[in-house]
Amino acid sequence: MIVEDEALAIESWDRDIQDFNRRANKAFAFTQSYARSKQEALEKLARQRFDCAVVDLRLPNSPEEHGTGVPVGNDVLHGVLSNLGIPAWVYSGYESEVSDEVKASNIKVARKEGGASTAILEDFEKQAGLMDAMDQMRCKVAQETSLLFNRSIWPRWEERWATREDRELIKGIITRQTVAHVADALSQAPAHHPDEFYVVPALYADRLETGDILTHEEETLIVLTPRCNLANKLPTKIVFAVCAPCEAWAQWQGDLGGSSKAKERAEDDIGKHATQGHAIATHFMPPLETRGPWLVDFRELRVIDSSKVAELLKQRIATVAPQFIANLVQRHSAYIGRIGQPDLNARLLIDLCRPAARTAGAAAAP
């Protein structure tokens, strides 16, 4: 979508897009749709599917705004940010009028001058894989939502929900059920990439969550306090475990480039850590961009006063993704629930097991 009200600028976009589409080595071809006012742009955003957008800032919208120089294009960009999630550019002669919300986003800004439109099209071409991935994601979410609607939501509406007067309650139920169903259905992959292990930035902006990872006093910590305590009235203390550097990582990297035996040993050890098949006192956390990997050490706990939550929120790196939280919590519970026993003297057991220790004349068990 190109949001532009100047006829000459629209003609220029048409020429540039035709030139792009004639290229033999292009990643895709553009189909453009124009909106000449804020209102037209918002209506199209609500009714049509777009992969990317270019928005001028000073647009006619209504009689009182026409010719006033009000940068209403910001309103369109806010709609793109809030409702779509697509690559977008500001293309304006008044780029200094970009709103703070747009400045804080990934939306890029170009001054309306010669060659800038071609550069924007080339930048969109670099995002071809991203736009295709987002399109596939939306299709899969829509498919799963449709399945849930026909199998569960519609039948329950006709049986029970249609007669309820509290429609806001039902809206909330349907929203949460849909999100939970889609997340569960689409998370059932044969295998997961380490990037799926984390939500970046952290899941909640205004509170801590179980699985939040942060840096504090030169240590990397992960929240272990249960979510129910964090979501309601905060406890006076919050419990963290230390995320210790996985020292074996460097050894594995060396072994993978070494002999076949060393490579086999490293691959086996990495596989055990990926499936948490290692010491119960630790939980393996894969690399997060340039950080990690870590071993969450349940033997090394830190307790921080909840009065420091505001400070801790600023120090967060990420949150462990919901589908991986259960394993972290289960392993922590298994560790603290392991009472154990005093060590037996293995040498005494060996001596008792020897044939000479048996009662004379006793028959050996088959």
C-alpha positions in Angstrom: 0.0 0.0 0.0 1.2 3.5 -0.9 -0.4 6.3 1.0 0.2 9.4 -1.2 -2.1 12.3 -2.3 0.2 14.0 -4.9 -0.6 13.0 -8.5 3.0 13.5 -9.6 4.3 11.3 -6.8 1.8 8.6 -7.6 3.0 8.7 -11.3 6.6 8.4 -10.1 5.7 5.4 -8.0 4.0 3.7 -10.9 7.1 4.1 -13.1 9.5 2.9 -10.4 7.4 -0.2 -9.7 7.1 -1.0 -13.4 10.9 -0.7 -13.8 11.3 -3.0 -10.7 8.8 -5.6 -12.0 10.6 -5.7 -15.4 13.9 -6.8 -13.8 14.8 -10.4 -14.5 16.4 -11.3 -11.2 13.7 -9.8 -8.8 12.6 -11.7 -5.7 8.9 -10.9 -6.5 6.7 -8.5 -8.4 4.9 -5.6 -6.7 1.1 -5.0 -7.0 0.5 -1.5 -5.6 -2.7 -0.1 -4.1 -3.0 3.7 -3.5 -4.7 5.5 -0.7 -5.0 9.3 -1.0 -6.2 10.2 2.5 -5.9 9.0 6.0 -9.5 7.7 6.0 -9.0 5.8 2.8 -5.7 4.3 4.1 -7.3 3.1 7.3 -10.3 1.6 5.5 -8.0 -0.3 3.2 -5.8 -1.5 6.0 -8.9 -2.9 7.7 -10.3 -4.6 4.5 -7.3 -5.7 2.5 -4.1 -7.7 3.1 -0.8 -5.9 2.5 2.7 -7.2 2.7 4.4 -3.7 3.1 3.5 0.0 3.1 4.9 3.4 2.2 3.2 6.4 3.9 3.4 10.1 3.3 2.9 12.2 6.5 0.9 15.2 5.3 -2.4 13.9 3.9 -5.9 15.3 3.4 -8.3 13.6 5.7 -11.2 15.9 6.5 -12.2 19.5 5.6 -10.8 20.8 8.9 -7.5 19.0 8.4 -7.1 19.7 4.6 -4.3 22.1 4.0 -3.4 22.5 7.7 -0.1 20.6 7.4 -1.1 18.2 10.2 1.0 15.0 9.8 -2.0 12.7 9.9 0.1 10.0 8.1 1.4 9.2 11.6 -2.1 7.9 12.4 -1.9 5.5 9.5 1.6 4.3 10.6 0.2 3.8 14.2 -2.4 1.5 12.6 0.3 -0.4 10.7 2.2 -0.8 14.0 -0.9 -1.8 16.1 -2.8 -4.1 13.7 -0.6 -5.4 10.9 3.1 -6.1 11.6 4.5 -5.4 8.1 7.6 -3.7 6.9 6.9 0.0 6.3 8.6 3.3 5.3 7.8 6.9 5.9 8.3 8.8 2.5 7.8 12.5 3.2 9.3 15.9 2.6 8.7 16.5 6.4 10.4 13.6 7.9 11.1 15.5 11.1 7.4 15.3 11.9 7.5 11.5 12.5 5.8 10.7 15.8 7.8 9.4 18.7 6.0 6.1 18.5 7.1 5.6 14.9 10.6 6.7 15.7 10.8 4.0 18.4 9.7 1.3 16.0 11.4 -0.5 13.1 9.6 1.7 10.5 12.2 3.4 8.3 12.2 7.0 7.2 13.2 8.5 3.8 13.1 12.0 2.5 10.9 12.6 -0.6 13.6 13.2 -3.2 15.1 11.6 -6.3 16.1 7.9 -6.0 14.6 7.4 -2.6 11.6 5.4 -3.9 13.8 3.0 -5.8 15.9 2.5 -2.6 12.6 1.7 -0.7 11.6 -0.9 -3.2 15.1 -2.5 -3.1 14.8 -2.6 0.7 11.5 -4.3 0.5 13.1 -6.8 -1.8 15.6 -7.7 1.0 12.6 -8.4 3.2 11.0 -10.9 0.8 11.6 -13.8 3.1 10.2 -12.0 6.1 7.1 -10.9 4.2 6.5 -14.5 3.0 7.1 -15.9 6.4 4.6 -13.5 8.0 2.0 -14.3 5.2 2.4 -18.0 5.9 2.1 -17.4 9.7 -1.2 -15.5 9.2 -2.5 -18.3 6.9 -1.7 -21.0 9.5 -3.2 -19.0 12.3 -6.4 -18.4 10.3 -6.7 -22.1 9.4 -6.3 -23.2 13.1 -8.7 -20.5 14.2 -11.3 -21.7 11.6 -10.9 -25.3 12.8 -11.5 -24.3 16.4 -14.4 -22.1 15.5 -16.2 -24.9 13.7 -15.4 -27.7 16.2 -15.8 -25.8 19.4 -16.7 -22.1 19.5 -19.8 -22.2 17.2 -21.3 -25.3 18.9 -20.8 -23.9 22.4 -22.2 -20.5 21.3 -25.4 -22.2 20.1 -25.7 -24.4 23.2 -24.7 -22.0 26.0 -23.0 -18.7 25.2 -25.7 -17.1 23.0 -28.0 -16.7 26.1 -25.4 -15.0 28.3 -25.8 -11.3 28.8 -22.2 -10.7 29.7 -20.8 -10.5 26.2 -17.5 -9.1 27.3 -16.9 -12.3 29.3 -17.6 -14.4 26.3 -15.3 -12.4 24.1 -12.5 -12.9 26.6 -13.2 -16.6 26.8 -13.2 -17.0 23.0 -10.0 -14.9 22.7 -8.1 -16.9 25.3 -9.3 -20.2 24.0 -8.3 -19.3 20.4 -4.8 -18.1 21.4 -4.2 -21.2 23.6 -5.4 -23.6 20.8 -3.4 -21.9 18.1 -0.3 -21.8 20.2 -0.6 -25.5 21.2 -1.4 -26.6 17.6 1.4 -24.8 16.0 4.0 -25.6 18.6 3.8 -29.4 17.9 6.8 -29.4 15.5 9.0 -32.5 15.1 11.9 -30.4 16.4 12.5 -26.8 17.5 15.2 -24.3 16.7 17.0 -22.6 19.6 15.5 -19.3 18.6 12.1 -20.6 19.6 13.3 -21.1 23.2 13.0 -17.4 24.0 10.5 -14.5 23.8 12.5 -11.3 23.0 11.9 -8.7 24.5 10.5 -10.2 27.7 6.9 -11.3 27.7 5.3 -8.7 30.0 6.4 -5.1 30.1 5.1 -4.3 33.6 5.8 -7.4 35.7 8.1 -10.2 36.1 7.2 -13.7 34.8 8.4 -17.2 35.6 11.3 -17.8 33.2 12.3 -14.1 32.8 16.1 -13.9 32.2 17.9 -10.8 33.5 21.4 -9.6 34.5 21.9 -8.5 38.1 25.1 -7.8 39.8 27.2 -9.3 37.0 25.2 -12.6 37.1 22.6 -13.9 34.7 19.5 -15.0 36.6 16.2 -16.7 35.8 13.0 -16.2 37.7 11.7 -19.4 39.5 9.0 -17.8 41.6 5.6 -19.2 40.5 3.6 -17.1 38.0 0.6 -17.0 40.2 2.6 -15.2 42.9 4.0 -12.7 40.4 0.7 -12.0 38.6 -1.2 -11.2 41.9 0.2 -9.8 45.1 3.9 -9.9 44.9 5.7 -11.9 47.6 8.2 -10.0 49.7 11.1 -12.0 48.1 11.6 -13.3 44.5 13.6 -16.4 43.9 16.0 -16.7 41.0 18.5 -19.4 39.9 21.9 -18.6 38.5 22.4 -19.2 34.8 26.0 -20.4 34.8 27.9 -20.4 31.5 27.9 -23.8 29.8 31.7 -24.4 29.9 31.4 -27.5 27.8 30.2 -25.4 24.8 33.8 -24.3 23.8 34.9 -27.9 24.2 32.1 -29.1 21.9 33.0 -26.5 19.3 36.6 -27.8 19.3 35.6 -31.4 19.2 33.2 -30.9 16.3 36.2 -29.9 14.1 38.4 -32.7 15.5 38.7 -36.4 15.0 35.7 -38.6 14.2 35.7 -40.0 17.7 35.8 -36.5 19.3 33.0 -35.3 17.0 30.9 -38.3 17.9 31.4 -37.7 21.6 30.5 -34.0 21.2 27.4 -34.7 19.2 26.3 -37.2 21.8 26.8 -34.8 24.6 25.1 -32.0 22.8 22.1 -34.3 22.1 21.9 -35.2 25.8 21.9 -31.5 26.8 19.3 -30.6 24.1 16.9 -33.2 25.7 17.9 -32.4 29.3 19.5 -35.8 29.6 22.2 -34.6 32.0 22.6 -33.9 35.7 19.3 -33.2 37.4 20.8 -30.2 39.3 21.0 -28.2 36.1 18.8 -27.2 33.2 20.3 -26.5 29.7 19.5 -23.2 28.1 20.6 -22.8 24.4 22.4 -19.7 23.1 20.4 -16.4 22.9 21.9 -14.3 20.1 25.4 -13.5 21.4 24.7 -14.7 25.0 24.8 -18.2 26.5 24.4 -21.0 26.4 23.8 -21.6 30.1 23.2 -24.2 32.7 20.5 -23.1 35.1 22.0 -24.2 38.4 19.3 -25.1 40.9 22.0 -25.4 43.6 22.8 -21.7 43.3 19.7 -19.6 44.2 19.4 -15.9 44.7 16.6 -14.1 46.7 15.9 -10.5 45.8 13.5 -8.2 47.6 10.4 -7.5 45.5 10.9 -3.7 46.1 13.6 -3.9 43.4 11.2 -5.1 40.7 11.2 -1.8 38.9 15.0 -2.0 38.6 14.9 -5.7 37.6 12.4 -5.0 34.8 15.0 -2.8 33.1 17.7 -5.6 33.3 15.7 -8.3 31.5 17.1 -10.0 28.4 14.2 -12.3 27.5 11.6 -14.7 28.7 11.7 -18.5 28.2 8.9 -19.3 25.7 5.7 -20.8 27.2 6.2 -24.2 25.6 9.6 -24.6 27.3 8.6 -23.2 30.8 7.0 -26.5 31.9 10.3 -28.4 31.5 12.2 -25.8 33.5 9.7 -25.9 36.3 9.5 -29.7 36.3 13.2 -30.1 36.5 13.4 -27.6 39.3 10.7 -29.5 41.2 12.4 -32.8 40.6 15.6 -31.4 42.0 14.2 -29.9 45.2 12.0 -33.0 45.7 15.0 -35.3 45.6 15.5 -36.1 49.3 18.1 -38.7 48.7 19.8 -40.8 51.4 23.2 -41.0 53.1 25.8 -42.7 51.0 26.2 -46.4 51.6 29.7 -47.8 51.8 30.1 -49.4 48.4 33.1 -51.5 49.6 30.9 -53.1 52.2 28.3 -53.9 49.6 31.0 -55.5 47.4 32.3 -57.6 50.3 28.7 -58.7 51.2 28.2 -59.7 47.6 31.3 -61.9 47.4 30.6 -65.7 47.4 32.8 -66.1 50.5 30.4 -63.9 52.5 27.5 -66.3 51.9 26.4 -68.7 54.7 28.3 -72.0 54.3 26.3 -74.5 52.4 23.7 -71.9 51.2 22.6 -72.5 47.6 23.1 -69.7 45.2 20.0 -68.1 43.8 19.4 -68.9 40.2 
